[in-house]
């Protein structure tokens, strides 16, 4: 007899081991830690890299943004490979590339070697950010899918906080090489653990490998449940995995593409990663005079980011995606415009500017962390049909990477040319656009089967 108290019920109630689903989600989510660490460590390291290599503003922006260029390339390549060779193999490949980049970066004799290492890290990020949410979505039951996919974003926030903690710890010695090198430790752990997870049964069935899919299903449910899930997957996979990128533009998937790419682009152009890439420099602009104190302030925001993300995990499947987005993006909008006004009134605020700016950034980060952050990954993994899911997520990740690169490569230049106040007002304007996008474009996917979300007749659902 099975102990059904240890299982999650699926409609119509096959018994699924809760522990198994959390295990594979946490292991795949470790890719988020690597993503966050390699994105976040540049905030502290850049202060010392620019003096070691005497970097211009444009070269600083290049060191930051090249990892995003690599992420775009990795997303394009990884999405196709995930559909062709499976989700698990691409996660393993991403772990290997993470290790190579983490070893090369601290050995860099000059800025161009560092740029190559950061490019490799970006490729690994592209591989894992495309594959991990898809992999989780194909194993998770609908009533807990949002929570499990949200673990990827939670892991990403942990990675950023870890990077800021390491940066603060090593800032006294200006040890930027060690900051980069320590990334090899979680990379090795990720590779070791991801080798223990099975392939996605939905992908296996799509490839005609039904017996392997049945064996995977049997590892986390009973025989009757495995057969029931297998029958449901086979029923919904009459069409084989689509290999053509042009299929994303078909009438059946065009709206899904618009939702996924549009939302991930808006996720970036609201300016969120300026805090994680240039956080210490923002605090220096606000009047904090010590490099180490500025790094510590960024660490505080990163910890808040982790804590606020935990709010989304239990609520996203209970409250729904859209209510959290309305609340979160609304808070982001108000905090950015208040930050803009604070910089505009810098002379009047005087020494209080640093405190006001910190408060605004605290609200901004918290609101993003329980809304756009995790829900972006959830929606992207949900809206595409299985036959195009790998390429669809890759397209969304490409859009995210392109817009993220644009923000990262222009932030310092925009601050110099437009000023602090106007820069943050521009990001606030994009938040208003995001609220309109959520209202009129984003569907509510809470509790729905993946196949019903991506079905053509549900595309226009409000």
ABEGO torsion letter per residue (X at the ends): XBBAAABBBBOBGBBBBAAAAAAAAAAAAAAAAAAAAAAAAAAAAAAAAAAAAGBBAAAAAAAAAAAAAAAAAAAAAAAAAAAAAEAAAAAAAAAAAAAAAAAAAAABABAAAAAAAAAAAAAAAAAAAAAAAAAAAAABBAAAAAAAAAAAAAAAAAAAAAAAAAAAAAAAAGBAAAAAAAAAAAAAAAAAAAAABBBBAAAAAAAGBAAAAAAAAAAABBAAAAAAAAAAAAAAAABBBBABAAAAABAAAAAAAAAAAAAAAAAAAAGAAAAAAAAAAAAAAAGBABAAAAAAAAAAAAAAAAAAAAAAAAAAAAAEAAAAAAAAAAAAAAAAAAAAAAAAAAAAAEAAAAAAAAAAAAAAAAAAAABAAAAAAAAAAAABBAAAAAAAAAAAAAAAAAAAAAAAAAAAAAAAAAEAAAAAAAAAAAAAAAAAAAAAABBBABGBBAAAAABAAAAABX
